[in-house]
Amino acid sequence: MKKHPGMEHDEPSMTHVKPGATGDIVWQFTKAGEFQFACLIPGHFEAGMVGKLTVK
Ligand SMILES: [Cu+2]
């Protein structure tokens, strides 16, 4: 993302929200495990916009 900051992403598994707004993503997992999710805006992952979830 740092190499291509103008790159646009538009996938069903992602959403874009304005500051202070909210959005929804529906993920249907087909197997158990630990998964990471993160913001793709350059610098945001490093700033902590990342999370982990566990599917049991
Ligand atoms: Cu972000």
PDB file of the backbone (N, CA, C, O) and the ligand in Angstrom, with CONECT records:
HET     CU  A 101       1
ATOM      1  N   MET A   1       0.823  -1.199   0.000  1.00  0.00           N
ATOM      2  CA  MET A   1       0.000   0.000   0.000  1.00  0.00           C
ATOM      3  C   MET A   1       0.862   1.256   0.000  1.00  0.00           C
ATOM      4  O   MET A   1       0.484   2.269  -0.589  1.00  0.00           O
ATOM      5  N   LYS A   2       2.020   1.195   0.658  1.00  0.00           N
ATOM      6  CA  LYS A   2       2.889   2.375   0.673  1.00  0.00           C
ATOM      7  C   LYS A   2       3.439   2.659  -0.717  1.00  0.00           C
ATOM      8  O   LYS A   2       3.660   3.816  -1.076  1.00  0.00           O
ATOM      9  N   LYS A   3       3.662   1.600  -1.505  1.00  0.00           N
ATOM     10  CA  LYS A   3       4.195   1.785  -2.852  1.00  0.00           C
ATOM     11  C   LYS A   3       3.145   2.333  -3.801  1.00  0.00           C
ATOM     12  O   LYS A   3       3.483   2.977  -4.794  1.00  0.00           O
ATOM     13  N   HIS A   4       1.872   2.084  -3.508  1.00  0.00           N
ATOM     14  CA  HIS A   4       0.783   2.507  -4.397  1.00  0.00           C
ATOM     15  C   HIS A   4      -0.318   3.177  -3.566  1.00  0.00           C
ATOM     16  O   HIS A   4      -1.410   2.624  -3.434  1.00  0.00           O
ATOM     17  N   PRO A   5      -0.045   4.356  -3.007  1.00  0.00           N
ATOM     18  CA  PRO A   5      -1.014   4.983  -2.096  1.00  0.00           C
ATOM     19  C   PRO A   5      -2.343   5.357  -2.745  1.00  0.00           C
ATOM     20  O   PRO A   5      -3.343   5.511  -2.043  1.00  0.00           O
ATOM     21  N   GLY A   6      -2.375   5.506  -4.062  1.00  0.00           N
ATOM     22  CA  GLY A   6      -3.633   5.867  -4.715  1.00  0.00           C
ATOM     23  C   GLY A   6      -4.466   4.667  -5.124  1.00  0.00           C
ATOM     24  O   GLY A   6      -5.556   4.815  -5.678  1.00  0.00           O
ATOM     25  N   MET A   7      -3.946   3.473  -4.848  1.00  0.00           N
ATOM     26  CA  MET A   7      -4.639   2.256  -5.238  1.00  0.00           C
ATOM     27  C   MET A   7      -5.983   2.160  -4.530  1.00  0.00           C
ATOM     28  O   MET A   7      -6.065   2.336  -3.314  1.00  0.00           O
ATOM     29  N   GLU A   8      -7.022   1.884  -5.282  1.00  0.00           N
ATOM     30  CA  GLU A   8      -8.348   1.749  -4.698  1.00  0.00           C
ATOM     31  C   GLU A   8      -8.683   0.278  -4.531  1.00  0.00           C
ATOM     32  O   GLU A   8      -8.386  -0.548  -5.394  1.00  0.00           O
ATOM     33  N   HIS A   9      -9.304  -0.027  -3.413  1.00  0.00           N
ATOM     34  CA  HIS A   9      -9.740  -1.392  -3.149  1.00  0.00           C
ATOM     35  C   HIS A   9     -11.243  -1.369  -2.989  1.00  0.00           C
ATOM     36  O   HIS A   9     -11.789  -0.524  -2.279  1.00  0.00           O
ATOM     37  N   ASP A  10     -11.893  -2.274  -3.633  1.00  0.00           N
ATOM     38  CA  ASP A  10     -13.343  -2.388  -3.477  1.00  0.00           C
ATOM     39  C   ASP A  10     -13.697  -3.857  -3.593  1.00  0.00           C
ATOM     40  O   ASP A  10     -13.921  -4.384  -4.683  1.00  0.00           O
ATOM     41  N   GLU A  11     -13.741  -4.490  -2.462  1.00  0.00           N
ATOM     42  CA  GLU A  11     -14.029  -5.919  -2.406  1.00  0.00           C
ATOM     43  C   GLU A  11     -15.201  -6.127  -1.466  1.00  0.00           C
ATOM     44  O   GLU A  11     -15.439  -5.301  -0.584  1.00  0.00           O
ATOM     45  N   PRO A  12     -15.942  -7.222  -1.638  1.00  0.00           N
ATOM     46  CA  PRO A  12     -17.048  -7.487  -0.728  1.00  0.00           C
ATOM     47  C   PRO A  12     -16.591  -7.685   0.715  1.00  0.00           C
ATOM     48  O   PRO A  12     -17.382  -7.528   1.646  1.00  0.00           O
ATOM     49  N   SER A  13     -15.312  -8.029   0.901  1.00  0.00           N
ATOM     50  CA  SER A  13     -14.820  -8.302   2.253  1.00  0.00           C
ATOM     51  C   SER A  13     -14.241  -7.062   2.920  1.00  0.00           C
ATOM     52  O   SER A  13     -13.566  -7.168   3.944  1.00  0.00           O
ATOM     53  N   MET A  14     -14.496  -5.889   2.350  1.00  0.00           N
ATOM     54  CA  MET A  14     -13.964  -4.671   2.959  1.00  0.00           C
ATOM     55  C   MET A  14     -14.994  -3.548   2.885  1.00  0.00           C
ATOM     56  O   MET A  14     -15.960  -3.622   2.126  1.00  0.00           O
ATOM     57  N   THR A  15     -14.775  -2.517   3.680  1.00  0.00           N
ATOM     58  CA  THR A  15     -15.665  -1.367   3.651  1.00  0.00           C
ATOM     59  C   THR A  15     -14.850  -0.096   3.846  1.00  0.00           C
ATOM     60  O   THR A  15     -13.755  -0.122   4.408  1.00  0.00           O
ATOM     61  N   HIS A  16     -15.392   0.997   3.379  1.00  0.00           N
ATOM     62  CA  HIS A  16     -14.774   2.303   3.575  1.00  0.00           C
ATOM     63  C   HIS A  16     -15.748   3.147   4.397  1.00  0.00           C
ATOM     64  O   HIS A  16     -16.937   3.200   4.081  1.00  0.00           O
ATOM     65  N   VAL A  17     -15.263   3.796   5.433  1.00  0.00           N
ATOM     66  CA  VAL A  17     -16.105   4.660   6.254  1.00  0.00           C
ATOM     67  C   VAL A  17     -15.396   5.983   6.492  1.00  0.00           C
ATOM     68  O   VAL A  17     -14.170   6.038   6.588  1.00  0.00           O
ATOM     69  N   LYS A  18     -16.174   7.032   6.586  1.00  0.00           N
ATOM     70  CA  LYS A  18     -15.620   8.349   6.880  1.00  0.00           C
ATOM     71  C   LYS A  18     -15.303   8.419   8.374  1.00  0.00           C
ATOM     72  O   LYS A  18     -15.888   7.674   9.160  1.00  0.00           O
ATOM     73  N   PRO A  19     -14.387   9.301   8.777  1.00  0.00           N
ATOM     74  CA  PRO A  19     -14.056   9.424  10.205  1.00  0.00           C
ATOM     75  C   PRO A  19     -15.313   9.639  11.048  1.00  0.00           C
ATOM     76  O   PRO A  19     -16.132  10.504  10.738  1.00  0.00           O
ATOM     77  N   GLY A  20     -15.459   8.871  12.088  1.00  0.00           N
ATOM     78  CA  GLY A  20     -16.595   8.976  12.985  1.00  0.00           C
ATOM     79  C   GLY A  20     -17.809   8.193  12.542  1.00  0.00           C
ATOM     80  O   GLY A  20     -18.769   8.065  13.301  1.00  0.00           O
ATOM     81  N   ALA A  21     -17.789   7.663  11.323  1.00  0.00           N
ATOM     82  CA  ALA A  21     -18.911   6.888  10.821  1.00  0.00           C
ATOM     83  C   ALA A  21     -18.685   5.413  11.118  1.00  0.00           C
ATOM     84  O   ALA A  21     -17.613   5.015  11.573  1.00  0.00           O
ATOM     85  N   THR A  22     -19.691   4.622  10.857  1.00  0.00           N
ATOM     86  CA  THR A  22     -19.571   3.178  11.033  1.00  0.00           C
ATOM     87  C   THR A  22     -19.954   2.469   9.745  1.00  0.00           C
ATOM     88  O   THR A  22     -20.627   3.034   8.883  1.00  0.00           O
ATOM     89  N   GLY A  23     -19.519   1.234   9.630  1.00  0.00           N
ATOM     90  CA  GLY A  23     -19.859   0.413   8.473  1.00  0.00           C
ATOM     91  C   GLY A  23     -19.953  -1.040   8.902  1.00  0.00           C
ATOM     92  O   GLY A  23     -19.542  -1.396  10.006  1.00  0.00           O
ATOM     93  N   ASP A  24     -20.478  -1.853   8.054  1.00  0.00           N
ATOM     94  CA  ASP A  24     -20.634  -3.272   8.351  1.00  0.00           C
ATOM     95  C   ASP A  24     -19.933  -4.112   7.300  1.00  0.00           C
ATOM     96  O   ASP A  24     -19.906  -3.772   6.117  1.00  0.00           O
ATOM     97  N   ILE A  25     -19.379  -5.195   7.752  1.00  0.00           N
ATOM     98  CA  ILE A  25     -18.828  -6.223   6.874  1.00  0.00           C
ATOM     99  C   ILE A  25     -19.368  -7.552   7.389  1.00  0.00           C
ATOM    100  O   ILE A  25     -19.355  -7.814   8.592  1.00  0.00           O
ATOM    101  N   VAL A  26     -19.832  -8.371   6.488  1.00  0.00           N
ATOM    102  CA  VAL A  26     -20.275  -9.708   6.881  1.00  0.00           C
ATOM    103  C   VAL A  26     -19.287 -10.709   6.318  1.00  0.00           C
ATOM    104  O   VAL A  26     -19.130 -10.837   5.104  1.00  0.00           O
ATOM    105  N   TRP A  27     -18.630 -11.409   7.209  1.00  0.00           N
ATOM    106  CA  TRP A  27     -17.700 -12.463   6.810  1.00  0.00           C
ATOM    107  C   TRP A  27     -18.287 -13.795   7.242  1.00  0.00           C
ATOM    108  O   TRP A  27     -18.721 -13.948   8.383  1.00  0.00           O
ATOM    109  N   GLN A  28     -18.299 -14.746   6.342  1.00  0.00           N
ATOM    110  CA  GLN A  28     -18.734 -16.098   6.685  1.00  0.00           C
ATOM    111  C   GLN A  28     -17.515 -17.005   6.625  1.00  0.00           C
ATOM    112  O   GLN A  28     -16.950 -17.241   5.556  1.00  0.00           O
ATOM    113  N   PHE A  29     -17.122 -17.504   7.779  1.00  0.00           N
ATOM    114  CA  PHE A  29     -15.929 -18.347   7.862  1.00  0.00           C
ATOM    115  C   PHE A  29     -16.298 -19.799   7.626  1.00  0.00           C
ATOM    116  O   PHE A  29     -17.333 -20.272   8.096  1.00  0.00           O
ATOM    117  N   THR A  30     -15.457 -20.492   6.903  1.00  0.00           N
ATOM    118  CA  THR A  30     -15.708 -21.906   6.601  1.00  0.00           C
ATOM    119  C   THR A  30     -14.783 -22.822   7.371  1.00  0.00           C
ATOM    120  O   THR A  30     -14.888 -24.044   7.266  1.00  0.00           O
ATOM    121  N   LYS A  31     -13.873 -22.242   8.146  1.00  0.00           N
ATOM    122  CA  LYS A  31     -13.028 -23.068   8.997  1.00  0.00           C
ATOM    123  C   LYS A  31     -12.631 -22.291  10.239  1.00  0.00           C
ATOM    124  O   LYS A  31     -12.606 -21.060  10.254  1.00  0.00           O
ATOM    125  N   ALA A  32     -12.324 -23.047  11.271  1.00  0.00           N
ATOM    126  CA  ALA A  32     -11.909 -22.442  12.531  1.00  0.00           C
ATOM    127  C   ALA A  32     -10.468 -21.964  12.422  1.00  0.00           C
ATOM    128  O   ALA A  32      -9.698 -22.428  11.581  1.00  0.00           O
ATOM    129  N   GLY A  33     -10.131 -21.033  13.289  1.00  0.00           N
ATOM    130  CA  GLY A  33      -8.755 -20.560  13.325  1.00  0.00           C
ATOM    131  C   GLY A  33      -8.688 -19.126  13.788  1.00  0.00           C
ATOM    132  O   GLY A  33      -9.704 -18.524  14.133  1.00  0.00           O
ATOM    133  N   GLU A  34      -7.486 -18.580  13.795  1.00  0.00           N
ATOM    134  CA  GLU A  34      -7.279 -17.191  14.150  1.00  0.00           C
ATOM    135  C   GLU A  34      -7.034 -16.405  12.873  1.00  0.00           C
ATOM    136  O   GLU A  34      -6.277 -16.837  12.004  1.00  0.00           O
ATOM    137  N   PHE A  35      -7.669 -15.267  12.766  1.00  0.00           N
ATOM    138  CA  PHE A  35      -7.575 -14.448  11.565  1.00  0.00           C
ATOM    139  C   PHE A  35      -7.284 -13.012  11.951  1.00  0.00           C
ATOM    140  O   PHE A  35      -7.760 -12.518  12.973  1.00  0.00           O
ATOM    141  N   GLN A  36      -6.500 -12.356  11.127  1.00  0.00           N
ATOM    142  CA  GLN A  36      -6.201 -10.946  11.345  1.00  0.00           C
ATOM    143  C   GLN A  36      -6.987 -10.099  10.366  1.00  0.00           C
ATOM    144  O   GLN A  36      -7.245 -10.516   9.237  1.00  0.00           O
ATOM    145  N   PHE A  37      -7.366  -8.916  10.801  1.00  0.00           N
ATOM    146  CA  PHE A  37      -7.959  -7.934   9.897  1.00  0.00           C
ATOM    147  C   PHE A  37      -7.240  -6.614  10.151  1.00  0.00           C
ATOM    148  O   PHE A  37      -6.724  -6.377  11.243  1.00  0.00           O
ATOM    149  N   ALA A  38      -7.211  -5.764   9.139  1.00  0.00           N
ATOM    150  CA  ALA A  38      -6.469  -4.517   9.290  1.00  0.00           C
ATOM    151  C   ALA A  38      -6.933  -3.481   8.288  1.00  0.00           C
ATOM    152  O   ALA A  38      -7.578  -3.791   7.286  1.00  0.00           O
ATOM    153  N   CYS A  39      -6.590  -2.261   8.585  1.00  0.00           N
ATOM    154  CA  CYS A  39      -6.826  -1.152   7.689  1.00  0.00           C
ATOM    155  C   CYS A  39      -5.718  -1.135   6.631  1.00  0.00           C
ATOM    156  O   CYS A  39      -4.545  -1.333   6.945  1.00  0.00           O
ATOM    157  N   LEU A  40      -6.107  -0.896   5.376  1.00  0.00           N
ATOM    158  CA  LEU A  40      -5.138  -0.905   4.282  1.00  0.00           C
ATOM    159  C   LEU A  40      -4.576   0.471   3.941  1.00  0.00           C
ATOM    160  O   LEU A  40      -3.738   0.586   3.048  1.00  0.00           O
ATOM    161  N   ILE A  41      -5.016   1.501   4.626  1.00  0.00           N
ATOM    162  CA  ILE A  41      -4.480   2.836   4.364  1.00  0.00           C
ATOM    163  C   ILE A  41      -3.032   2.874   4.848  1.00  0.00           C
ATOM    164  O   ILE A  41      -2.747   2.456   5.970  1.00  0.00           O
ATOM    165  N   PRO A  42      -2.109   3.373   4.009  1.00  0.00           N
ATOM    166  CA  PRO A  42      -0.693   3.369   4.383  1.00  0.00           C
ATOM    167  C   PRO A  42      -0.449   3.975   5.770  1.00  0.00           C
ATOM    168  O   PRO A  42      -0.917   5.070   6.081  1.00  0.00           O
ATOM    169  N   GLY A  43       0.287   3.241   6.580  1.00  0.00           N
ATOM    170  CA  GLY A  43       0.646   3.710   7.915  1.00  0.00           C
ATOM    171  C   GLY A  43      -0.342   3.313   8.997  1.00  0.00           C
ATOM    172  O   GLY A  43       0.006   3.337  10.178  1.00  0.00           O
ATOM    173  N   HIS A  44      -1.562   2.950   8.631  1.00  0.00           N
ATOM    174  CA  HIS A  44      -2.579   2.644   9.639  1.00  0.00           C
ATOM    175  C   HIS A  44      -2.330   1.303  10.327  1.00  0.00           C
ATOM    176  O   HIS A  44      -2.548   1.167  11.530  1.00  0.00           O
ATOM    177  N   PHE A  45      -1.872   0.312   9.556  1.00  0.00           N
ATOM    178  CA  PHE A  45      -1.530  -0.979  10.180  1.00  0.00           C
ATOM    179  C   PHE A  45      -0.466  -0.755  11.241  1.00  0.00           C
ATOM    180  O   PHE A  45      -0.581  -1.239  12.367  1.00  0.00           O
ATOM    181  N   GLU A  46       0.582  -0.009  10.865  1.00  0.00           N
ATOM    182  CA  GLU A  46       1.672   0.248  11.792  1.00  0.00           C
ATOM    183  C   GLU A  46       1.206   1.046  13.006  1.00  0.00           C
ATOM    184  O   GLU A  46       1.777   0.931  14.090  1.00  0.00           O
ATOM    185  N   ALA A  47       0.162   1.860  12.816  1.00  0.00           N
ATOM    186  CA  ALA A  47      -0.362   2.680  13.904  1.00  0.00           C
ATOM    187  C   ALA A  47      -1.318   1.896  14.807  1.00  0.00           C
ATOM    188  O   ALA A  47      -1.795   2.420  15.814  1.00  0.00           O
ATOM    189  N   GLY A  48      -1.594   0.650  14.447  1.00  0.00           N
ATOM    190  CA  GLY A  48      -2.414  -0.179  15.318  1.00  0.00           C
ATOM    191  C   GLY A  48      -3.819  -0.451  14.821  1.00  0.00           C
ATOM    192  O   GLY A  48      -4.616  -1.042  15.549  1.00  0.00           O
ATOM    193  N   MET A  49      -4.146  -0.045  13.619  1.00  0.00           N
ATOM    194  CA  MET A  49      -5.481  -0.328  13.094  1.00  0.00           C
ATOM    195  C   MET A  49      -5.504  -1.762  12.564  1.00  0.00           C
ATOM    196  O   MET A  49      -5.607  -2.006  11.362  1.00  0.00           O
ATOM    197  N   VAL A  50      -5.406  -2.678  13.486  1.00  0.00           N
ATOM    198  CA  VAL A  50      -5.356  -4.101  13.172  1.00  0.00           C
ATOM    199  C   VAL A  50      -6.014  -4.853  14.320  1.00  0.00           C
ATOM    200  O   VAL A  50      -5.979  -4.404  15.466  1.00  0.00           O
ATOM    201  N   GLY A  51      -6.594  -5.960  14.020  1.00  0.00           N
ATOM    202  CA  GLY A  51      -7.225  -6.763  15.063  1.00  0.00           C
ATOM    203  C   GLY A  51      -7.126  -8.233  14.734  1.00  0.00           C
ATOM    204  O   GLY A  51      -6.718  -8.617  13.638  1.00  0.00           O
ATOM    205  N   LYS A  52      -7.503  -9.048  15.696  1.00  0.00           N
ATOM    206  CA  LYS A  52      -7.449 -10.487  15.493  1.00  0.00           C
ATOM    207  C   LYS A  52      -8.755 -11.056  16.008  1.00  0.00           C
ATOM    208  O   LYS A  52      -9.279 -10.603  17.026  1.00  0.00           O
ATOM    209  N   LEU A  53      -9.277 -12.042  15.313  1.00  0.00           N
ATOM    210  CA  LEU A  53     -10.467 -12.726  15.793  1.00  0.00           C
ATOM    211  C   LEU A  53     -10.247 -14.224  15.730  1.00  0.00           C
ATOM    212  O   LEU A  53      -9.435 -14.731  14.956  1.00  0.00           O
ATOM    213  N   THR A  54     -10.996 -14.909  16.567  1.00  0.00           N
ATOM    214  CA  THR A  54     -10.898 -16.362  16.640  1.00  0.00           C
ATOM    215  C   THR A  54     -12.229 -16.977  16.250  1.00  0.00           C
ATOM    216  O   THR A  54     -13.271 -16.623  16.801  1.00  0.00           O
ATOM    217  N   VAL A  55     -12.192 -17.882  15.315  1.00  0.00           N
ATOM    218  CA  VAL A  55     -13.371 -18.620  14.886  1.00  0.00           C
ATOM    219  C   VAL A  55     -13.231 -20.022  15.459  1.00  0.00           C
ATOM    220  O   VAL A  55     -12.237 -20.706  15.217  1.00  0.00           O
ATOM    221  N   LYS A  56     -14.237 -20.444  16.221  1.00  0.00           N
ATOM    222  CA  LYS A  56     -14.185 -21.775  16.853  1.00  0.00           C
ATOM    223  C   LYS A  56     -15.171 -22.717  16.202  1.00  0.00           C
ATOM    224  O   LYS A  56     -15.270 -23.878  16.599  1.00  0.00           O
TER     225      LYS A  56
HETATM  226 CU    CU A 101      -7.122   3.118   8.996  1.00  0.00          CU2+
END
